[in-house]
Structures are given as structure tokens and as C-alpha cells.
Amino acid sequence: MSIRIGIYGYGNLGKGVELAIGQNPDLTAVGVFTRRAPESVKTLTGLPVYFVSKMEEMQDKIDVMILCGGSATDLPKQTPYLAQYFNVVDSFDTHAKISEHLKNVHAAAVKAGKTAVISAGWDPGMFSLARLYSDAILSQGKDYTFWGKGVSQGHSDAIRRIEGVLDARQYTIPTQSAIERVRNGEDPVLSTSEKHERECYVVVADGADKARIEKEIKEMPNYFADYHTTVHFISQEELNEKHAGLPHGGSVIRSGVTGNGKNRHVIEYSLKLDSNPEFTASVLVACARAAYRLNKEGVIGGKTMLDIPPVYLSANSRETLISTLL
Amino acid sequence: MSIRIGIYGYGNLGKGVELAIGQNPDLTAVGVFTRRAPESVKTLTGLPVYFVSKMEEMQDKIDVMILCGGSATDLPKQTPYLAQYFNVVDSFDTHAKISEHLKNVHAAAVKAGKTAVISAGWDPGMFSLARLYSDAILSQGKDYTFWGKGVSQGHSDAIRRIEGVLDARQYTIPTQSAIERVRNGEDPVLSTSEKHERECYVVVADGADKARIEKEIKEMPNYFADYHTTVHFISQEELNEKHAGLPHGGSVIRSGVTGNGKNRHVIEYSLKLDSNPEFTASVLVACARAAYRLNKEGVIGGKTMLDIPPVYLSANSRETLISTLL
């Protein structure tokens, strides 16, 4: 029997979830829930669209609800609320508030006998797992996270707020020389700004003062001032043509020693993603499968990817996984 | 309270386990069990050495026994036998027989109320996990395993059996052009011999026919005939000096698509290890911690790393892991 999944919120992530469900024969998409007027939303695969208030009466038709809202204001309220009715999965990524969010979601889920997986995705998510496994194995070591090459929406938005800027796209790029030092086991001390560079593609209004704009970008505190930043002025056409995607990725590298410190080992987990939201969606969908199975076995409450036995994420049976992957 | 660990077998792997336990303050090594005369074995850290028959009467002093024997003849018998008395961990790596081994170990462990983790290490082990996670996320994709650069004991032994050869060391080296094709998302079809090259360092007897030896190596079926193989003749001194270590490693790469096949993603997990046995030992030790905790919670029977909730492997509490790694 197929696992029936609801999609709550329909931006880039929700669309990614819709397409990811289509790639997994053991899952079925039931519909999209939105706060917009349902008739104004057209889904990619023709899924039905419901107003969010329809949700309660569809409890019997949905095994897991995947929440596709934002971490700032949507998920802190939505995930605990929806966990009263459904097994849920979200991608809450405000690192400093994850413990608090988990507590709230856990309380709601336990009360309702539901299973709720929070903070799924790649960071938090797969990168967190990479850190956990590497740290557990190489207890004497250091780990490093490099992000990129990828689009940072926050930094792109910050550039767009500068006077004279019409549009912008900012790429975070890991500093190759820093990566090489880590790979070589030098255990360097590196700040975030030493690990990353920032590359900006900027469209400006006719007659705008490019020198001033470039200066404002490069001196913007927190966002750019501490980083090696390059600014390219391009046309809107070129931006639309060459920078429309949302690629991202990065690496988690742990370097550590064993055997009285004589032998060094480097563990590296890296991602190169054409589409940040579609990859995140694929992780959410695998976690929805796990949430459903855990709930069937009576494992309820708030969970993270660090809690999930890996076999629960796969469409294949444990027997198949053991005989083919080990 | 510290988790008390016994080491069953004292070759390279057992020594690695002894040193790895010393790196983890929550674990204590109780002693080494050997089939040799105990007084003939000197441990690296002064651990007591017991004859294997002492094992039964030490059940109350050991929480987990780590088995450090070989997969060919030791572990198929030892792991089910010892699971009658202890929680156990082994690194059984005969891929084709893992399901059968798990069945035997599971039956013994369930009967005794013990927890038994089999096939821990890096392949099987961490590489198996990398495959599972990547496949669960990118269901439309292909995965590739590259081994090396690393020493293959089996291939080194095969060279040593050739007439006129005194000593040899064989390195398996991943073919860089094949790795690049996979990283670029070309989804190539690659045989094991297209993915790897073999480099041999050979010491021969005075007056031996080097041309014949090189030919015998390169034409040896299964081991070398299908591979691009290079042979270097060196002195015993040079072999001892430059090729004494047991480095290994490799990469598991999955390349897949999402979003109607438009967007490609590459997930890569790679290891660069100075010491194959010491790294494997570090994985075994983390699994011993997990076996102990699972058993405390009543989760008994035969398990693999694919079954273990990741948090159980770490010395840190779940709360700490969630607040620091997510």
C-alpha cells in the first residue's frame, strides 16, 4: 500500500516535494494545502489544491503531511499545530532555535500519538549526520563545513536593497586553498570568512553609480565586509539567462588521528546540487517514509534525522538493503 | 559509568581497537583474549591478556566484546558463539555471506538477550550507509564505489607467491578520469577494472628474471589481467621504508536527477585513511557503544550499521548533538 502524503505550502520546496513523490512508487501525493485562494494555484502535476482549513477533515486520507513553509514565521507555529492531526516532516533550519522547536513539536506529537521529523534537509540534515558519524568515529579531530558553490537568497536580497540596484544574485564559494589545507590534515583555524568568498552578479538602473554600489556591497557589515567579495555588473537578460537556477552544495570534512596520533584520516561528505529546493524536497520525502513507518511501530514524538535508523528511509526492504549494500 | 570492552583477537585490528578505546573517555578496555599463550602476547598499553577459555567466567566484567578475527574462518564461528555470552561487534566483510552470518548471529543473540552488531567498518559499514542514504534521497540515480588509494593484502600476497619474488606491496588506485566522469554526472557504465588501476612494488631475489615476473603479474587472471597494472622493482629496504603502512580509502558517489530529470545532484562520501585497521577499529568502538545502549533499552538480536539510530554511536548526549550538529 502506498504512503499518502499531503503538501502544506506550495513554493519552490512544495513543488520539489510534488515532483519527488512522483519519483518514488511507494508514495502517493494526495494534494496541496495553501493559504491562497485554491483556484489561483496551479500544480505542476495536476494535484488537487485545498484551502488550509480543509486539512482537519482529511485526516483519514493522509498518512504524512510535509510542511513546506519558511522557518522564520511559518514552521514554529505550523509544525506543532499540524502534529495534532498528522505525522509531519519539516525542514526547520533556524539553527539556534531547533531545540526549542523540537520540544514544542514533541509535546504536540506525543499527545496525539503522531511522529514528527523536524529539521530535515541537507544542512540541517545530511550535513548534521555527516558530522555525527565522523565525530563518533574520529573522536580526536576537527570538523569543517564549507558551503557552496551556491546561491544565498539572504545575500542576494541584501544587494537588492541598495539604491540603484534592480536585481542581484550572490554566490557563496568555498575558498579552495582553505579546503586543501583541511584535506591535507593541517587542522587550520579558519573563520567563516576565511572559508568562503562571495561573488555578486548585479543589475543596476541606467546611469547608476557603479563605483558607489560596489563599495556599498563590499563594505556591508556581516554580509560582505569580512569576506573576499567580487562584484560583476551584468544585464537583466544575462542574469535571467545564466543565473536563474538555485544551485547549492558544500562539504563537511573531518580530519582526525588514531593510534597514538601517528595516523591521520580524512572523512569528506560533499554535495553538488543543481537545485537546492528540489534536493531538500527529496530528503523530506525520504523522511516522510520513515515517519510513517516509525509511527506504525509505535515510535511517536519529535524526531530528527539523527534519531532515525537509516533503513527506515529507504523504499527497499531491510533484507534487500543488507544483501546489496553491505 | 564507563562501558567495559573486551578485545577478542589481537592482530592489527585488535591493536587498533585497544588504541581507539583509549581515545574515548566513556569506554574502558578490560583485556585481550587470545588463542596464543597469553604470556607470549604483549599489549601496546599494558592490557591484561587472557586465554580465550577465560572468557566465560568474565561475563560480568565485560559489557561488549569486540571480535577482531578474520572473516574467512574466525568470525562465522566466533560471533554466534560469543553472542551467547556478550553483546558483540564484528567486522565480517565477506559480502556474499553477510545475510547468512546475520541470521546465525541473530538467532544466538536473541536467545541470550544480547545485541550483536555485525559487518561494522568502512566497507561494509560507512560506505554501506553512504549508499543507503544517497539512494533513499536520489531514487533516480546510479551509485559508484571507488576503492583506494590503498594496499590490497590479497593482491600483495598473490604477487609474493610468484617464483623469484621475495616481498611485494600492491596499491589499488581509483582511475581519476573515471571519477571525473561520475562527478560530472555522465552516468558512465564502468567495470571494476575500468574504475581502478593496480600499482605493484616488488622485491625479487638476486638474478631473478624480472621480465618474466612482470609478465606473470600482469597476466594473472582475476587479480591483474583485466587491469591497467604497473610494476616497480625496488629493494627490500625501500619497501620497508616507504611502503610499510596500510593506507586505504575510497569514495562512494551517487549521481541522480530530480524535477522531471532537469536538475542533477552529486553526493560524494570519501575516505582517505593512513591506517585501514585503525580506522576500522574506530568504527567498531563506536558500534560497541551503540550495542551497549541498544541492549540497555531492550533492543536485542543481530544488527548492522544500517539499523542503528545515529545518535547511539556518539559519546555525546542526544540533546548536545541536536543543539550542536543540526
Interface residues (C-beta under 8 A of the other chain):
Chain A: G16 L19 A20 Q23 N24 H95 I98 S99 L102 S119 P124 G125 M126 S128 L129 A130 R131 L132 Y133 D135 A136 I137 L138 S139 Q140 R183 G245 T258 G259 N260 K262 N263 R264 H265 V266 I267 E268 Y269 S270 L271 K272 L273 D274 S275 E278 F279 A281 S282 V283 A286 R289 T304 M305 L306 D307 I308 P309 P310 V311 L313 S314 A315 N316 R318 E319 L321 I322 S323 L325 L326
Chain B: G16 L19 A20 Q23 N24 H95 I98 S99 L102 S119 P124 G125 M126 S128 L129 A130 R131 L132 Y133 D135 A136 I137 L138 S139 Q140 R183 G245 T258 G259 N260 K262 N263 R264 H265 V266 I267 E268 Y269 S270 L271 K272 L273 D274 S275 E278 F279 A281 S282 V283 A286 R289 T304 M305 L306 D307 I308 P309 P310 V311 L313 S314 A315 N316 R318 E319 L321 I322 S323 L325 L326
